[in-house]
Structures are given as C-alpha cells and as structure tokens.
Amino acid sequence: MCSVSRERAEGGRVIVEVDDKVAKVRNIKVDSRLDSSWDTREKTVAFSFDYCYWSVDPEDPKYASQEMVFQDLGTSVLSGAFRGYNICLFAYGQTGSGKTYTMMGTPASIGLTPRICELSEFNFSLFFLFSFLEIYNERVRDLLKQSDRKKPYTLRVREHPETGPYVQGLTQHLVTDYKQVVKLLEEGIAKRITAATHIHNASSRSHAIFTIHYTQAILENNLPSEIASKINLVDLAGSERADPSYCKDRITEGANINKSLVTLGIVISTLAQNSQMFSSCQSINTVTSEGEGSHAGSPHPGSSSGARRPAYIPYRDSILTWLLKDSLGGNSKTIMIATISPASSSYNETMSTLRYAANAKNIINKPRVNEDANVKLIRELREEIDRLKTMLMSFELRNSSPSWSDDRDGNLTELVLQNEMKVCMIYLML
C-alpha cells in the first residue's frame, strides 16, 4: 500500500509502481551509477501479493480509497469472524507511511477498524466485548481504563494452557451499538502515546491492539450453542533509524520499537521456514508412500528418523510477539498490510518492508472454528452413527456368509447403540 505526503513536499522521486497485484521498485543503487551497463543486478525488483493499492494521488485512476481497502480486506475479516474463526489484521511499515491512517483513518476518511465495527450486526443474538491496549517500551497499558497519570501502571502478560497468552487485568467493555464503539476508540486513541520525530509530527510511539470478542448464539442439533471468535486489529509503531539529536526518551522509545519489530521479523521468518519445511516433508512422504512397495526394506531420507526438527520460535523475546503468538502461527486467519513510501529517499525502508511481507506470505496457519465442545462432540457422534448404520446396511445387502455376517452385524449394532447412548447422556448433562 503506497502513500505519500511529506515526500511530495520534499520533492522526492517516485520509484514505486503498482501493476495489478505486483509492486515494482526501481533499484536506485543501480540507477545511481554512471556506467551501470556491467552491473548484473536487476534494475527493477518486483513483489507479488494478494492485493496492491496505489494511494499516492487521489486524482489517479488507480487510486485506492479507504472504501476499496475495506471491501477487499475488511469484509473478509467480518465473514471469517461470523463463521467462528479468530482473525488478526495488522499494519506494518516505516514511520509516516500510512499505518494509522489505514487502520484508524480520519474523521473525513475512516479506516478499517471503525468500518469493521460499523458493519458488525448489533442484535440480541450477538455479544460484543471490546478492549484496547498499547505496548510502550515493552510495557502493556490499558487505553480504556481510567487512571491517575501521576501513578503510571503496567499490566502483566500471562499464558493460559488452552487459550494462550492474555493480559491480566485488561478491561473488557460490553458494547450494544456503534456509537459506543466510536466513543471507546476516540478515548483510546486520545490516550495513546505519540511524539514528533524528524519523519512524522505525530508518530505513534507504541504498538496498539484493538480486540473484539465476538460471540453469537445459535441453535445447532436442536441445542443452544455459541460460536466465539476474536478479532485483533493491530496498528504497529513504525520502524525508524536512530538519530543522535533525539532526546533520551525518543532514543529509548525507538530502541524498544525496533527491538520488538526485529523480533517480529525473526518470528515471521522462522514460521515461514517451518511452514516450507513442513510442505516439503509432506511432498517427500507422498513420494515415499507411492514407491514404498519397491523400497520396503530400505530407510528413506525423508523418514522421521532423518527429518529436520522445526526451528525454535522466540515468541517471548518481545511482548508484541508473545501477545500475537496465536495470530502469527496458530489458530487464526491473519492479514498483513505492508505500508510503504514510494519516494527514493525511503528506498531501504521500502525494500525491507516488502521483503518482510513477502516472507510472511509463506506462513501456513491452521485456523479452526471455535465452537461449543458439547455440540461438536454430539455432531461427531452422530456422524459416526450414520457411518456405522451405512456399513450395517451394506453388510445386510451382501449377506453371502450368514455366520460371519451375523457376528459383524452384531458388533456394528452394538457400536451404534453405544454411540446413541453417549448422545443421550450428553443431552441429559446439558
């Protein structure tokens, strides 16, 4: 996603081009040489993504509005949450490249977070809990909690064995309409820490995570049930270079921001590496199973004895990656928005961001629907009953050996009765 404001005022040269789903960056290191005919490096580097947006000039026919971004990304967030999946959407990029504008927007052009909340259906069958936190200097602050500024406080991050990392003591607010959501957003944004830097006049000095706990009541198998999902909308602080002219506070903030973003990069790189290794192991196992008849007695290099172990993922090296553990490599559908500046002065940061995003594409998560455990068990038992009944009918139709068939029919009938008894017991417990 390309945006520009400060760069235009500085007279920077545009080096980024968007062609459908491909972002092309002109290699200024090659262009800057007087005689580059002998240089074998590519003059243009291309990166392909699911979506590419051009947000430089509103008069340009290719200009991507906030509405267009929402229709492509925001609607998929809502549909996934409605089906019971955990969703994470986060914006990453250089300071001043448009992350907060994309996620939060302005009063005249609202961003993804307000739009997602606006189109959520507030009715009696849906239950919404909202929370809003920031990670500042590796410490967690609740942006929706009334506190005395003279007595700063931080919250602890814990990890539940089943639900994963969470923030102890973080307030959750029940919301029944969109106006209440707007009020919470405005309150949290007003408390978020910002400061002027040489790149941006109101640079975010913290990572912000706005979480929606979405619960819907449904009727499944004639039983009342619930499908719960969690939406994490993350506005990351921008990466930046250290400037010795900064005061001590700005240097400390920048160091902690860069530390957490570096850790995030390591986690994404390791997850991508593990996903690629898992995919290659699966392909090796497929080839092995096809040829195992002719090589039954010989060990295969792709077997478990010789397979590489997945690399260690350092989630706990940063509060940010620890809190986003499930979103990055677990039970979640995750969308990454990479925001870049198209100016030549930001070439290194632009290339770094695009490589970052290209690496994240290789991560394979395994999201699952968060459904009621009892209803899930009943559904599985009923599927097993149907399968056994089908087998029982097929044996009755192929009744060629009476003695053998009678024994098998008796076993299947007994299994059917056992599963039906389990279903009845669960109904009684409910």
Helices and strands as residue ranges (DSSP letters): E 2-3, H 6-10, E 16-19, E 22-26, H 28-31, E 44-48, E 54-55, H 66-69, I 70-74, H 75-82, E 87-93, H 99-103, H 112-118, E 126-136, E 139-142, E 156-160, E 164-168, E 173-175, H 178-191, E 194-195, E 203-204, E 207-220, E 223-235, H 248-291, G 315-317, H 319-323, H 325-329, E 333-339, G 344-346, H 347-360, H 373-397, H 402-429
